[in-house]
Amino acid sequence: MQKIFSILILLLPINSWSLDVQNIKSKEGFSFWFVEDHSVPIISMSFSFKGGAFFDEKGKEGTSNFVASLLDEGSENFNAKQFQEKMKSLGMKLRFSVNRDSFSGTFQTIEENKKESFNLLRLALTKPTFSNDSIEKIRNQVSASIRINQSDIQRLSSEKFDENFYKDHNFSRSEIGTLESITKIKRDDLMNYLRNFLTKSNLTIGISGDVEKDELTTLIHSTFKDLAKGVNMEFNIPELRSLNKGVLNIKKKTPQTSVVFGHRGLQRNHEDFFAARIANYVLGGGGFQSKLYKKIREEKGLVYSIYSYLIPYINDGVIIGGFSTKNETVAETIDLLKSEWKKAKNIGISESELQNAKSYFIGSFSRNFSSTLSIASLLKTIQVYNLGIEYFTERKKIIENLSLNKVNEVSKRFFEVDDLFIIVVGNAK
């Protein structure tokens, strides 16, 4: 039996129940957070590797997404069809995805098939086939997705926003690549990505489900032990030192215009993150309750929906929003957007708005515990953003202790209409 070192954290009751979070470190060097749950015969895991699309080689943008799309397309002893059939027979689900700063996976299996399922995951991560047929299949699929993005005005506006907002930063590049870049991606590029990024030292794991911790530790070791050690790479992504401002119009003959807007935000572990999040909830993140929605949709009838949300990165963050409107009402809608943005800075929110936002964020946290997969994802996320295991007990206190003065002070520093970058895609009048 392997030696493990555990830290047991009791989450104070959230909606009348509790959670034991175990921080497990094996003698082989693997570390993971685990919640043991025998209520259903399912094991769920969420894991990620530092890196993501940011580190795709220049001219070969989309490499990381290519790898994510190929890992369930066959491995040692299994072609693509056989691999898919094997997963299905085991009751196993496996999905990989890429964002700007990470390469992530989710894994689920039923308890009785856990050994075979974890072994299949091992083969996917360490022995992928990357056959020529599968490579060309994925290349065609990605090409089709790129063409769809180019023809869909909302997707196009988001893509053009990123391209221009982040300027010379690698976040400006498409996560799935371009029609030109994906033609240059070869099998050797995919294998190099595996060796450099899907490594032991680069791995973060959260798990929840029907398994004993000693057996789980053995499974984790057997699954990930064959990952590459990796080379000494610097995975710190630089801050967003220079972001675009102002308005950029891109003309397209469309019946409606799509608008995306945003400016700098906050990294997830910033001390003012929750204050900014509450302020944004009132402004544009609260759906029907938000000021942007009430003013621009309900009062003026200019949009079907309008939103804003915070996107945190490891070392930085942004606030992004968007809407679609008639070509002839673009200017009016942008003026109203700017007006509400100024009010968020200069006036802030009321006490009743603060309490409503607090109630939402405190109450909504329980959604993270609705399934073993959502718990596993939360465990991983907290580690990725370096929030500390005490986050489970401190989160509610942090929100409850936020004063109106504090939130409005943060709003005054956070919302800056002159820093907004607004991209307009369509036939705006």
C-alpha positions as CSV (number, residue, x, y, z in Angstrom):
1,M,0.0,0.0,0.0
2,Q,1.3,3.4,-0.9
3,K,2.0,6.0,1.7
4,I,-0.2,9.1,1.4
5,F,-0.3,12.3,3.3
6,S,-3.8,13.7,3.7
7,I,-5.2,17.0,4.9
8,L,-8.9,16.7,5.7
9,I,-10.9,19.8,5.3
10,L,-14.5,20.0,6.5
11,L,-16.6,22.3,4.5
12,L,-19.1,24.0,6.7
13,P,-22.7,23.1,5.7
14,I,-23.8,24.6,2.5
15,N,-27.5,24.1,2.1
16,S,-27.5,21.5,4.9
17,W,-24.6,19.3,3.9
18,S,-20.9,19.1,4.1
19,L,-17.8,18.1,2.1
20,D,-14.5,16.4,3.1
21,V,-11.7,17.5,0.8
22,Q,-8.5,15.5,1.0
23,N,-5.2,16.8,-0.3
24,I,-3.4,13.7,-1.1
25,K,0.3,13.4,-1.9
26,S,1.8,10.1,-2.9
27,K,5.3,8.9,-2.3
28,E,5.7,8.8,-6.1
29,G,5.2,12.5,-6.2
30,F,1.6,12.8,-7.5
31,S,-0.6,15.3,-5.8
32,F,-4.4,15.6,-6.1
33,W,-7.5,16.7,-4.3
34,F,-10.2,14.1,-3.7
35,V,-13.7,13.9,-2.3
36,E,-14.8,10.4,-1.5
37,D,-18.4,9.8,-2.4
38,H,-20.1,6.4,-2.4
39,S,-23.6,7.6,-3.0
40,V,-23.5,6.6,-6.7
41,P,-21.1,4.1,-8.4
42,I,-19.3,6.8,-10.5
43,I,-15.8,8.2,-10.4
44,S,-15.2,11.6,-12.0
45,M,-11.9,13.4,-12.6
46,S,-11.0,16.8,-13.9
47,F,-7.4,17.6,-14.8
48,S,-5.4,20.1,-16.6
49,F,-1.9,20.9,-17.8
50,K,-0.4,24.4,-17.9
51,G,0.1,25.7,-21.4
52,G,-2.8,25.9,-23.7
53,A,-3.1,27.8,-27.0
54,F,-0.8,30.6,-25.8
55,F,2.2,28.3,-26.4
56,D,1.3,27.2,-29.9
57,E,4.2,27.7,-32.3
58,K,3.9,30.8,-34.4
59,G,2.5,29.8,-37.8
60,K,1.1,26.6,-36.3
61,E,-1.7,28.1,-34.2
62,G,-4.3,25.4,-33.3
63,T,-1.7,22.7,-32.5
64,S,-3.0,22.3,-28.9
65,N,-6.6,22.1,-30.1
66,F,-5.5,19.5,-32.7
67,V,-4.0,17.3,-29.9
68,A,-7.1,17.7,-27.8
69,S,-9.2,16.5,-30.7
70,L,-7.0,13.5,-31.5
71,L,-6.5,11.9,-28.1
72,D,-9.6,9.8,-28.3
73,E,-8.9,8.9,-31.9
74,G,-7.1,5.7,-31.2
75,S,-4.1,4.5,-29.1
76,E,-1.8,1.5,-28.8
77,N,-3.8,-1.6,-29.5
78,F,-6.9,0.4,-30.6
79,N,-7.8,2.2,-33.8
80,A,-10.2,5.1,-33.6
81,K,-13.4,3.1,-33.9
82,Q,-12.2,0.4,-31.4
83,F,-11.2,3.1,-28.9
84,Q,-14.7,4.7,-29.0
85,E,-16.4,1.3,-28.8
86,K,-14.2,0.4,-25.8
87,M,-15.1,3.6,-24.0
88,K,-18.8,3.0,-24.6
89,S,-18.6,-0.6,-23.3
90,L,-16.9,0.6,-20.1
91,G,-19.4,3.3,-19.5
92,M,-16.5,5.7,-19.8
93,K,-16.6,9.4,-20.9
94,L,-13.5,11.3,-21.9
95,R,-13.3,14.8,-23.2
96,F,-10.3,17.1,-23.9
97,S,-10.4,20.9,-24.4
98,V,-8.1,23.8,-24.8
99,N,-8.3,27.4,-23.8
100,R,-5.7,30.2,-23.8
101,D,-3.7,29.1,-20.8
102,S,-4.4,25.4,-20.2
103,F,-5.0,22.0,-21.7
104,S,-7.8,20.2,-19.8
105,G,-9.6,16.9,-19.6
106,T,-12.6,15.4,-18.0
107,F,-13.0,11.7,-17.2
108,Q,-15.9,9.6,-15.9
109,T,-16.4,5.9,-15.4
110,I,-18.5,3.5,-13.4
111,E,-16.9,2.0,-10.4
112,E,-16.8,-1.6,-11.5
113,N,-14.8,-0.7,-14.6
114,K,-12.4,1.7,-13.0
115,K,-9.2,-0.2,-13.6
116,E,-9.8,-0.7,-17.4
117,S,-11.1,2.8,-17.8
118,F,-8.1,4.5,-16.1
119,N,-5.8,2.3,-18.2
120,L,-7.6,3.5,-21.4
121,L,-7.1,7.1,-20.2
122,R,-3.4,6.2,-19.8
123,L,-3.2,4.9,-23.3
124,A,-4.9,8.1,-24.6
125,L,-2.4,10.4,-22.9
126,T,0.8,8.4,-23.4
127,K,0.3,6.1,-26.4
128,P,-1.9,8.0,-28.9
129,T,-1.8,6.7,-32.4
130,F,-2.1,10.1,-34.3
131,S,-2.7,8.1,-37.5
132,N,-2.6,9.9,-40.8
133,D,-6.3,9.2,-41.3
134,S,-7.3,10.6,-37.9
135,I,-5.1,13.7,-38.5
136,E,-6.7,14.4,-41.8
137,K,-10.2,13.8,-40.3
138,I,-9.6,16.3,-37.6
139,R,-8.0,18.8,-40.0
140,N,-11.1,18.7,-42.1
141,Q,-13.3,19.1,-39.0
142,V,-11.3,22.1,-37.8
143,S,-11.4,23.7,-41.3
144,A,-15.2,23.4,-41.3
145,S,-15.4,25.0,-37.8
146,I,-13.2,27.9,-38.9
147,R,-15.4,28.5,-42.0
148,I,-18.5,28.4,-39.8
149,N,-16.9,31.0,-37.5
150,Q,-16.2,33.2,-40.4
151,S,-19.8,33.1,-41.7
152,D,-21.5,33.5,-38.3
153,I,-21.5,37.2,-37.3
154,Q,-21.5,36.6,-33.5
155,R,-18.6,34.2,-33.6
156,L,-16.8,36.4,-36.1
157,S,-17.2,39.4,-33.8
158,S,-15.7,37.5,-30.8
159,E,-12.8,36.3,-32.9
160,K,-12.1,39.8,-34.3
161,F,-12.4,41.2,-30.8
162,D,-9.7,38.9,-29.5
163,E,-7.5,39.5,-32.5
164,N,-7.5,43.2,-32.0
165,F,-8.0,43.7,-28.3
166,Y,-5.0,41.6,-27.2
167,K,-2.8,43.2,-29.8
168,D,0.7,41.6,-29.8
169,H,0.0,39.2,-27.0
170,N,-0.5,35.6,-27.9
171,F,-4.0,35.7,-26.6
172,S,-4.8,37.5,-29.8
173,R,-4.4,34.3,-31.8
174,S,-7.2,31.9,-32.5
175,E,-7.4,28.8,-30.2
176,I,-8.4,26.6,-33.1
177,G,-6.0,28.1,-35.6
178,T,-6.5,29.5,-39.1
179,L,-7.2,27.8,-42.4
180,E,-3.5,28.5,-43.2
181,S,-2.0,27.4,-39.9
182,I,-3.7,24.1,-39.5
183,T,-2.4,23.0,-42.9
184,K,1.2,23.3,-41.5
185,I,0.6,21.1,-38.4
186,K,2.3,17.7,-38.8
187,R,2.4,14.6,-36.7
188,D,5.8,15.6,-35.2
189,D,4.3,18.8,-34.0
190,L,1.6,16.9,-32.1
191,M,4.1,14.5,-30.6
192,N,6.3,17.4,-29.5
193,Y,3.3,19.0,-27.8
194,L,2.7,15.8,-25.8
195,R,6.3,15.7,-24.7
196,N,6.5,19.3,-23.7
197,F,3.1,20.1,-22.2
198,L,1.4,16.9,-21.1
199,T,3.9,16.2,-18.4
200,K,3.9,15.1,-14.8
201,S,5.1,18.3,-13.3
202,N,2.6,20.3,-15.3
203,L,-0.5,18.4,-14.1
204,T,-3.3,19.4,-11.7
205,I,-6.0,16.9,-10.7
206,G,-9.4,17.0,-8.9
207,I,-11.3,13.7,-8.3
208,S,-14.6,12.8,-6.7
209,G,-16.5,9.5,-6.5
210,D,-16.9,5.9,-5.5
211,V,-13.4,4.8,-4.7
212,E,-11.1,4.4,-1.6
213,K,-8.3,6.8,-1.4
214,D,-5.6,4.1,-1.3
215,E,-6.8,2.4,-4.4
216,L,-7.3,5.7,-6.1
217,T,-3.7,6.7,-5.4
218,T,-2.5,3.5,-7.1
219,L,-4.8,4.2,-10.1
220,I,-3.5,7.8,-10.4
221,H,0.1,6.5,-10.3
222,S,-0.5,3.9,-12.9
223,T,-2.4,6.3,-15.2
224,F,0.0,9.2,-15.2
225,K,3.4,7.6,-14.4
226,D,4.3,7.3,-18.1
227,L,3.8,10.9,-18.8
228,A,6.9,12.7,-20.0
229,K,9.0,14.4,-17.3
230,G,9.1,17.4,-19.6
231,V,11.8,19.9,-20.1
232,N,12.4,23.0,-18.0
233,M,9.9,25.4,-19.5
234,E,8.5,28.6,-18.2
235,F,4.8,28.4,-18.2
236,N,4.1,31.8,-16.8
237,I,2.0,33.8,-19.2
238,P,3.0,37.5,-19.3
239,E,0.5,40.1,-18.1
240,L,-1.7,41.9,-20.6
241,R,0.5,45.1,-20.6
242,S,-1.0,46.6,-23.7
243,L,-4.7,46.3,-24.6
244,N,-6.5,48.1,-27.4
245,K,-9.0,50.8,-26.7
246,G,-11.6,52.7,-28.7
247,V,-14.0,51.5,-31.4
248,L,-13.2,49.4,-34.5
249,N,-15.8,48.9,-37.2
250,I,-15.7,45.9,-39.5
251,K,-18.2,46.2,-42.4
252,K,-20.3,43.1,-43.2
253,K,-23.6,43.1,-45.1
254,T,-25.8,41.6,-42.4
255,P,-29.4,42.4,-41.2
256,Q,-28.0,42.9,-37.7
257,T,-24.8,44.1,-36.1
258,S,-22.8,42.2,-33.5
259,V,-20.9,44.2,-30.9
260,V,-18.3,42.9,-28.4
261,F,-16.7,45.1,-25.8
262,G,-14.3,44.9,-22.9
263,H,-11.3,46.1,-20.9
264,R,-8.8,44.8,-18.4
265,G,-10.1,42.8,-15.5
266,L,-8.5,41.0,-12.5
267,Q,-6.7,37.7,-12.0
268,R,-8.8,35.1,-10.1
269,N,-6.8,35.3,-6.8
270,H,-6.8,39.1,-6.6
271,E,-8.1,40.4,-3.3
272,D,-10.7,42.5,-5.1
273,F,-11.9,39.9,-7.4
274,F,-15.2,39.2,-5.6
275,A,-15.9,42.9,-5.2
276,A,-15.5,43.4,-8.9
277,R,-17.6,40.3,-9.6
278,I,-20.4,41.6,-7.5
279,A,-20.2,45.1,-9.2
280,N,-20.3,43.4,-12.6
281,Y,-23.3,41.2,-11.5
282,V,-25.3,44.4,-10.9
283,L,-24.0,46.0,-14.1
284,G,-24.2,43.2,-16.7
285,G,-23.6,39.8,-15.2
286,G,-27.0,39.3,-13.5
287,G,-29.1,38.5,-16.5
288,F,-32.6,39.9,-16.3
289,Q,-31.6,41.7,-13.1
290,S,-28.6,43.6,-14.5
291,K,-28.7,47.3,-15.3
292,L,-27.6,46.9,-18.9
293,Y,-30.5,44.5,-19.5
294,K,-33.1,46.6,-17.8
295,K,-32.0,49.8,-19.5
296,I,-31.1,48.6,-23.0
297,R,-33.5,45.6,-23.4
298,E,-36.5,46.3,-21.2
299,E,-36.7,50.1,-21.3
300,K,-35.3,50.8,-24.8
301,G,-36.0,47.5,-26.6
302,L,-32.8,47.8,-28.6
303,V,-31.4,44.3,-28.0
304,Y,-32.6,40.8,-27.3
305,S,-29.9,40.3,-24.7
306,I,-26.8,42.1,-23.4
307,Y,-24.2,40.8,-20.9
308,S,-20.8,41.3,-19.3
309,Y,-18.7,38.8,-17.4
310,L,-15.2,38.5,-15.9
311,I,-12.7,36.2,-17.4
312,P,-9.9,35.4,-15.0
313,Y,-6.5,34.2,-16.1
314,I,-3.6,32.9,-14.0
315,N,-1.7,36.2,-14.1
316,D,-4.4,38.7,-15.3
317,G,-8.0,39.0,-16.4
318,V,-10.5,40.8,-18.6
319,I,-14.1,41.8,-18.5
320,I,-16.0,41.1,-21.7
321,G,-19.5,41.7,-22.9
322,G,-21.6,41.8,-26.0
323,F,-24.9,42.3,-27.8
324,S,-26.6,42.3,-31.2
325,T,-28.8,45.1,-32.4
326,K,-30.3,46.5,-35.6
327,N,-27.9,48.3,-37.9
328,E,-29.6,51.6,-37.4
329,T,-29.5,51.4,-33.6
330,V,-25.8,50.6,-33.0
331,A,-24.7,54.1,-32.1
332,E,-27.6,54.6,-29.7
333,T,-26.9,51.2,-28.0
334,I,-23.2,51.9,-27.6
335,D,-24.0,55.3,-26.1
336,L,-26.3,53.7,-23.5
337,L,-23.6,51.1,-22.8
338,K,-21.1,53.8,-22.1
339,S,-23.5,55.7,-20.0
340,E,-24.2,52.7,-17.7
341,W,-20.5,52.0,-17.6
342,K,-19.8,55.5,-16.3
343,K,-22.6,55.1,-13.7
344,A,-21.0,51.9,-12.5
345,K,-17.8,53.8,-11.9
346,N,-19.1,57.1,-10.6
347,I,-22.3,56.1,-8.7
348,G,-21.7,52.4,-8.0
349,I,-24.4,50.1,-6.6
350,S,-27.0,50.4,-3.8
351,E,-27.2,48.4,-0.6
352,S,-30.2,46.4,-1.8
353,E,-28.3,45.5,-5.0
354,L,-25.3,44.5,-2.9
355,Q,-27.4,42.2,-0.8
356,N,-29.1,40.6,-3.8
357,A,-25.7,40.0,-5.4
358,K,-24.3,38.5,-2.2
359,S,-27.3,36.2,-1.9
360,Y,-26.8,35.0,-5.5
361,F,-23.1,34.2,-5.1
362,I,-23.5,32.5,-1.8
363,G,-26.5,30.4,-2.9
364,S,-25.2,29.5,-6.4
365,F,-22.0,28.0,-4.9
366,S,-23.9,24.8,-4.1
367,R,-24.4,24.1,-7.8
368,N,-20.7,23.1,-7.8
369,F,-21.7,20.1,-5.7
370,S,-24.6,18.7,-7.9
371,S,-22.5,15.8,-9.3
372,T,-19.2,14.1,-8.8
373,L,-17.9,15.8,-12.1
374,S,-18.8,19.3,-10.9
375,I,-17.1,18.6,-7.6
376,A,-14.0,17.3,-9.4
377,S,-14.0,20.4,-11.7
378,L,-14.2,22.7,-8.7
379,L,-11.3,20.9,-6.9
380,K,-9.1,21.3,-10.0
381,T,-10.1,25.0,-10.6
382,I,-9.3,26.0,-7.0
383,Q,-5.8,24.5,-7.4
384,V,-5.2,26.1,-10.8
385,Y,-5.9,29.6,-9.5
386,N,-3.9,29.0,-6.3
387,L,-6.9,29.9,-4.1
388,G,-5.9,27.4,-1.4
389,I,-7.8,24.6,0.2
390,E,-9.2,27.1,2.8
391,Y,-11.2,28.6,-0.1
392,F,-14.0,26.2,0.8
393,T,-14.4,27.7,4.3
394,E,-13.4,31.2,3.5
395,R,-15.4,32.0,0.4
396,K,-18.7,32.7,2.1
397,K,-17.0,34.9,4.7
398,I,-15.2,36.9,2.0
399,I,-18.6,37.6,0.3
400,E,-20.5,38.4,3.5
401,N,-17.8,40.8,4.7
402,L,-17.8,42.9,1.6
403,S,-19.1,46.3,2.5
404,L,-21.0,48.7,0.1
405,N,-18.1,51.2,0.4
406,K,-15.6,48.5,-0.6
407,V,-17.5,47.3,-3.6
408,N,-18.1,50.9,-4.8
409,E,-14.4,51.8,-4.2
410,V,-13.4,48.8,-6.4
411,S,-16.0,49.8,-9.0
412,K,-14.4,53.3,-9.2
413,R,-11.0,51.8,-10.0
414,F,-12.3,48.9,-12.1
415,F,-14.8,50.3,-14.5
416,E,-13.2,52.7,-17.0
417,V,-15.2,53.7,-20.0
418,D,-12.2,55.3,-21.7
419,D,-10.4,51.9,-21.6
420,L,-13.2,50.0,-23.4
421,F,-12.4,48.4,-26.7
422,I,-15.6,48.0,-28.8
423,I,-15.6,46.0,-32.0
424,V,-18.6,46.5,-34.3
425,V,-19.2,43.8,-37.0
426,G,-22.0,44.4,-39.4
427,N,-23.6,47.0,-41.5
428,A,-23.9,49.7,-38.8
429,K,-25.4,53.0,-40.0
